Amino acid sequence: MIASASGDRTTTPPPHRRPNAGAPSPPRGGDPWAPVSAGRPARILIADDDPHMRELVTGLVGDLGYDAVAVSDGEAALAAMAAQPPDLLLSDVAMPGLNGFEVCRRVKADPATRLIPVVLITGIGDEHKIEGIEAGADDFLGKPFSPGELRA
């Protein structure tokens, strides 16, 4: 019980102590833990040349409550980042033109984008991880992956 200033006793905590008081509603996916950046769902840029994988990852990311934007190659990823920097880049490694490693190198070399986390998606093991680390990747997601892995 909490005593109010007037001496009345109440079981309701004051508004500043109520869990989630004034908090925005969960994102459309309903995940109350989905990150919010500047009052909006975190924006995730997905770069993958495989339309099926792009659609799958975009759907999973959207279902988790994030704002998903998908592009089909490395050049488009860099252009999208310049137009509206995301909160995270998920990039396939094996893409024609600029591959995921080169996209990562360029993102990390640019002072305007170098702090944006880059997660490389790869179906090949340790050799890609070593090259990805050298390119500046923040993390890796192996194919195939589960929705739980993507969320983590």
C-alpha positions as CSV (number, residue, x, y, z in Angstrom):
1,M,0.0,0.0,0.0
2,I,1.1,3.5,-0.8
3,A,0.1,6.5,1.2
4,S,-0.8,9.6,-0.9
5,A,0.1,13.1,0.0
6,S,-3.4,13.5,1.6
7,G,-2.8,10.4,3.7
8,D,-5.2,8.1,1.7
9,R,-3.9,4.6,1.2
10,T,-4.0,3.1,-2.2
11,T,-2.6,-0.1,-3.8
12,T,-2.0,1.6,-7.2
13,P,1.6,2.7,-7.6
14,P,2.1,6.3,-8.8
15,P,2.3,6.7,-12.6
16,H,6.1,7.1,-12.6
17,R,6.4,3.6,-11.0
18,R,3.8,1.8,-13.1
19,P,5.5,-0.7,-15.5
20,N,5.3,0.5,-19.1
21,A,3.4,3.7,-18.1
22,G,3.4,5.9,-21.1
23,A,5.3,3.4,-23.2
24,P,4.4,3.2,-26.9
25,S,2.4,0.2,-28.0
26,P,4.5,-2.8,-29.1
27,P,5.4,-2.8,-32.8
28,R,3.1,-4.5,-35.3
29,G,4.7,-7.8,-34.7
30,G,3.7,-7.5,-31.0
31,D,7.2,-8.0,-29.6
32,P,7.6,-5.7,-26.6
33,W,11.3,-6.1,-26.8
34,A,11.8,-5.1,-30.4
35,P,14.3,-2.2,-30.4
36,V,12.9,1.3,-31.0
37,S,15.1,4.0,-32.5
38,A,14.1,7.6,-32.1
39,G,10.5,6.5,-31.4
40,R,10.2,4.2,-34.4
41,P,10.9,0.5,-34.9
42,A,14.5,-0.1,-35.7
43,R,15.1,-0.1,-39.5
44,I,16.9,-3.1,-40.9
45,L,18.4,-3.1,-44.4
46,I,18.5,-6.6,-46.0
47,A,20.8,-7.1,-49.0
48,D,20.4,-10.5,-50.8
49,D,20.4,-11.3,-54.5
50,D,18.2,-14.4,-54.0
51,P,14.5,-13.2,-54.2
52,H,13.3,-16.1,-52.0
53,M,15.8,-15.5,-49.3
54,R,15.2,-11.7,-49.5
55,E,11.4,-12.3,-49.1
56,L,12.0,-14.8,-46.2
57,V,14.3,-12.5,-44.2
58,T,12.1,-9.5,-44.9
59,G,9.1,-11.3,-43.6
60,L,10.8,-12.6,-40.5
61,V,12.2,-9.2,-39.7
62,G,8.8,-7.6,-40.2
63,D,7.1,-10.2,-38.1
64,L,9.6,-9.3,-35.2
65,G,8.3,-5.7,-35.3
66,Y,11.2,-4.1,-37.2
67,D,11.0,-1.9,-40.3
68,A,12.5,-4.1,-43.0
69,V,13.9,-2.7,-46.3
70,A,15.2,-5.1,-48.9
71,V,17.5,-4.6,-51.8
72,S,18.9,-7.1,-54.4
73,D,22.6,-6.3,-54.5
74,G,25.5,-4.5,-52.9
75,E,25.3,-1.3,-55.0
76,A,21.6,-0.9,-54.0
77,A,22.5,-1.5,-50.4
78,L,25.1,1.3,-50.4
79,A,22.6,3.6,-52.1
80,A,19.9,2.8,-49.6
81,M,22.3,3.4,-46.7
82,A,23.2,6.8,-48.2
83,A,19.6,7.8,-48.6
84,Q,18.4,6.6,-45.2
85,P,20.9,4.9,-42.9
86,P,19.5,1.8,-41.3
87,D,20.0,0.7,-37.7
88,L,21.4,-2.7,-38.9
89,L,22.6,-4.2,-42.2
90,L,21.9,-7.9,-42.9
91,S,23.9,-8.7,-46.0
92,D,24.4,-11.9,-48.0
93,V,28.0,-12.6,-48.7
94,A,27.7,-14.1,-52.2
95,M,26.1,-11.5,-54.4
96,P,27.1,-10.5,-57.9
97,G,28.9,-7.2,-58.3
98,L,29.7,-5.9,-54.8
99,N,29.7,-8.9,-52.5
100,G,28.8,-8.7,-48.9
101,F,32.5,-8.4,-47.8
102,E,33.0,-5.3,-50.1
103,V,29.8,-3.8,-48.9
104,C,30.9,-4.3,-45.3
105,R,34.3,-2.8,-46.0
106,R,32.7,0.3,-47.6
107,V,30.2,0.7,-44.8
108,K,32.9,0.5,-42.1
109,A,35.3,2.9,-44.1
110,D,32.6,5.6,-44.3
111,P,32.6,7.8,-41.2
112,A,28.8,8.4,-41.7
113,T,28.0,4.6,-41.6
114,R,30.9,3.0,-39.7
115,L,29.0,2.5,-36.5
116,I,26.1,0.7,-38.2
117,P,26.2,-3.0,-37.2
118,V,26.8,-5.3,-40.2
119,V,25.7,-9.0,-40.0
120,L,26.9,-11.1,-42.9
121,I,24.8,-14.1,-43.9
122,T,26.8,-17.0,-45.3
123,G,26.4,-20.6,-46.2
124,I,30.1,-21.2,-46.0
125,G,31.9,-21.7,-42.7
126,D,35.2,-20.4,-41.3
127,E,36.8,-19.1,-44.4
128,H,33.9,-16.6,-44.8
129,K,34.1,-15.7,-41.2
130,I,37.7,-14.8,-41.3
131,E,37.3,-12.6,-44.4
132,G,34.2,-11.1,-42.8
133,I,36.1,-10.2,-39.6
134,E,38.8,-8.6,-41.7
135,A,36.1,-6.6,-43.6
136,G,34.8,-5.4,-40.3
137,A,31.6,-7.5,-39.8
138,D,30.0,-7.3,-36.4
139,D,28.4,-10.8,-36.6
140,F,27.5,-13.7,-38.8
141,L,24.4,-15.6,-39.5
142,G,24.9,-19.1,-41.1
143,K,22.5,-20.5,-43.7
144,P,20.2,-22.2,-43.0
145,F,19.1,-20.3,-39.9
146,S,16.1,-20.3,-37.6
147,P,13.9,-17.3,-36.8
148,G,15.3,-17.5,-33.3
149,E,18.8,-17.1,-34.6
150,L,17.7,-14.1,-36.6
151,R,16.0,-12.5,-33.6
152,A,19.1,-13.0,-31.4
